Each structure stands twice: as C-alpha cells, then as structure tokens.
Amino acid sequence: MIPTASRATVAESSLLAFGSHTLIQTRRLLVRWVRNPVTLLETLIVPCLLLVMLDTVIGGQIRRFTGSEALFGSVPLVAVVGALSGAVAGGILLGRERDAGLLARFWVLPVHRGSGLASRILAEGCRILLGTVAIVAVGYLLGFRFQQGVLPSLAFFGIPVLFGLAFATLVTAVAVFTAKSTLVEGITIVTSLMMFFSTGFVPLAAYPQWIQPVVQNQPLSAAVDTMRALAAGGALARPLTLTLAWSLGAIVVFAVPAAIGYRRASRR
C-alpha cells in the first residue's frame, strides 16, 4: 500500500501545479507542432528557403549598393518574419482546438487555469528560438558572422523571441475572439507588407523619400536594425528603444484581451 502522505494530491490552483501543468502542456504543444506539417513549414523550412532566395536574388545587388554584407539585414529579417509566420500558424491551431472542444475539456479537468495560456507563451518562445537558431545556421553557411562578441550575439537571439511573443499575443487575442480562421490568416498579408517595406529587405535609401519615415519606424525595421547592430555594429539605442516600445506596447494592449478571450473560449 502507498502511504497516505505520498498519495496526497497537489491542489490544482497551487503554484506547484501551475509549474508542472505548464511544462506538461508546453510539451504537448511542441510535440503537436512538430507533427503538424503547416507549423513545421512556417517555422523552419519556408524561412530558411526565403533566406537562401533573398541572398541569391538581391544579396549581390545590396552588397554593391551599400558596400556591406547583405546577410546582416536578411538574416534578422527572415528570423523575425519566421517568428511572425509561426505565430499565425499557432493561432490557427488554437482556433481549431477551440472549435474541436479541446480547450473546454481542459477546463473541466483538474488543471491549473493559468497553465493553458502560460504553456502557449512558453512553447512560442521555444519555437521562435529554435527557428532563429536554424536560420542563423543557414546564414552561417552563406557567410553570416557575429562580429560584436558573445553578449551581443546572445541578445541577437532574444530580439525575435520578444518581438514574436508580442505578435503572438496579438494573434491569440484575434484567434480566441473570432470563429473565422481566415481573419487570423489575413494577418499574413500585413506581415508580408511589413517585410517588403522594411530595412531588412533593401536599404532605407532604396525606398522613395516620402515613404522612408514609415519604413524606418515600423516595427519590423526596428527589430531588424536592432539585430543588425548586435551582429555587425552600428547605432543600437534608437532601434532597440523602438523595438522595446512596439513589443511591450503590443503585450500591454493585447495581453488582457487574450487572457479574457482564452478563458471565454475554454468555457464554451
């Protein structure tokens, strides 16, 4: 017989339960994403192919235009775009889990109420970090190198994680409040426009003068310029400030709606 003390269950609302349940659900999400072809495609394969394509098609022209290595812009761009694309795919899967009743099933089980949303944040961070590592590895094969030391190199990987989590908060808020996956998928159009009108795609001077202020200050350009400065040097304070402002602002604005919507979707 197992002693009574060892069989004592942990209260589902306790901090210990929150930690263990979050880790279990994070593992569930990561395993599901790995087995889902769309998520795997959006996170790893498409971004790596996009990096190779950008370097092949316009890399040489950017080198001649600026006199510097084009990969210092294209690697950060693809890393951030990969984070955004994966967040959209994760939002679509979240909508499907809601429609299938899986979120409601977790709600009636002895599971910590906050672990569901926390596990998605943790899983998103892991996905973005692994995707960024894969993209940087491909960039290294093409000639990309870190030139600013260890700490800036580590901070380089933190930018897409922060930016991607902020965007995932927005996507989660949209996914749990709408019954149409097409609305979540439509966010891809916005991210595509941001990619083509960013300083990571072509240098700022290549854009018409009237649109340069928009290109320079939009969120994707701020993140790319921050990562470029961390990898190759250059002005860091301004793009880093903009990146933090855009990312933390999105989290502040959409975190509460995402939490309320997730709770509402779980109780359907």
Helices and strands as residue ranges (DSSP letters): H 15-35, H 37-40, I 41-45, H 46-57, H 59-66, H 71-100, H 102-108, H 115-142, H 150-177, H 181-196, G 204-206, G 209-211, H 212-217, H 219-232, H 237-266
